[in-house]
Amino acid sequence: MTTLYVRDHDTFRAADPQEVLRRAEALLAQRLRAGSPALTSPSLTREYLRMRVAGLDYEVFGAIFLNTRNRVITVQTLFQGTIDRASVHPREVVKSALAHNAASLILFHNHVSLASEPSRADELITRRWWTLWR
């Protein structure tokens, strides 16, 4: 295992995992602000989101807001839940998309258990969204 170090005044110390994730997220955000096409594929998007929500001990639901050229405007956690669920209100998602003037968006949410299979609640919210937008 590799140990990463951070500068602490005039010395160096081992970085804790949260510091590493925060710095990696900051670097990815900087790439996005610079206009780099960082999220041009599902795998890059998955890696970016994994960096953003891995290790959280609660569920979150959020969105990546995109412009007409599919460039990232911003990434926002919209709802924070508990260990096994997060309430999602479609009206709030739409309000946020309109506030950011987004042409499209990518919705995301994590599982604290790290299970990749959708839960029953995930299936229900997907059906709910599908009936709203078709």
N, C-alpha and C positions, 0 to 999 in steps of 0.2 A: 504494500500500500504506500502511496506517495503522500508525504507530508508537505503541505503548503504553509509558507510563512508570511506574516504580515509585519510591516514596520510599526513599531510602537515607540515613538520618540527616537532615541538613538540606538535602540536594540531591535532585535527580531524575535518573534515568538510564533509558536504554531497557531495557525488559524483554526477557529472552531468551524464546524460544518455550516452553520448559519451565516457566518461571515463570507465563506466561499460562495454560497448560493446568492447572497446579496450582491457580491461583487460581479458574479457571472451575470445576474439579472441586469445590473447596471450597464455592463458591457454590451449585452444584447439590446437594451433600450437605446444606448448610444448609437449602435449600428442602425436601428430603426429610424432614429431622428435624423441621421445623416442621409436618409433616403435610400439606403441599401435595400435591395429586394430580398430581405432576410427570410420572409415567410412565403416563398414561392412554391412550396410543395407540402403535401401532407406530412412528410417525415420531418421537415424543418419546423413546421408548426408544432408538431408533437414534441420535438425536443425543446422548443422554446417554452411551451406550456409545462412540460415536465420540470424544467428549471424553475418555473414560476410557482408551481403549486405542490411540488414534491416535498414531503416532510411536514406538511401542514397537519395538525391534529384535529382539524374540523373541515367540513365540506364547504366549498365555495362554488359559485356559479358566476361566470363572467362572459365577456365578449371582447373580441378583437374587432375594432371598427375599421373599415377599409374605405378608401376613396374610389372614384370611378375607374382608376387604373389598378385597383386591387393592392394599393400600397397602404401600409398601416398608418392610420391616423392616431390611434391610441389603443391601449389595452386596459380594460377596467374590470375589477371584481365588482359585480353588481349586488350579489347577495352572499352573506356568510351564514353558515348553518351550524349544526352540531356535529357530533362524531359520525352520525349516520344519515343526515339529511340536511337539505337546504331548501327553504321555500323560494319559489320562483314566481314572479308576477310579470306576465308578458307586457302589461301596460308600461311598467318601469323600464323594461328593455327597449321598447319602442321609443319612449321619451328620451332615453339616453342616446339612442341611434340618431334621432332627430336633432338633439342638442349638438352632437358631433358632426352633423351633416354627412353622415355615413351613407355610402351608396350600397354597401353590403356589410355583412358581419359574419364572424365565426364564433359560435357559442361554445363554451367549454365548462366542464365541471370535473372535480376530482372525486376519488373514493379514498377515504382515510385508510381503508383496509388494503389498498393497492390492488384490489380485484379489478380485472379489466372487463369482466362481464357486466352488462347493464343490470341494475337491480329492477325490481318490479316498479318502484317509484320512477326510475329513469324511463322505463317503457311507457308509463302513464303520462309523464310530462311530454315525451316525444309525441304521443298520440294527440295530446291536447294542443301542442304547437302545430302539428300537421293539420288539424281541423281548423285552426285559426287562420293559417296562411295559404290554404289551397283554394 
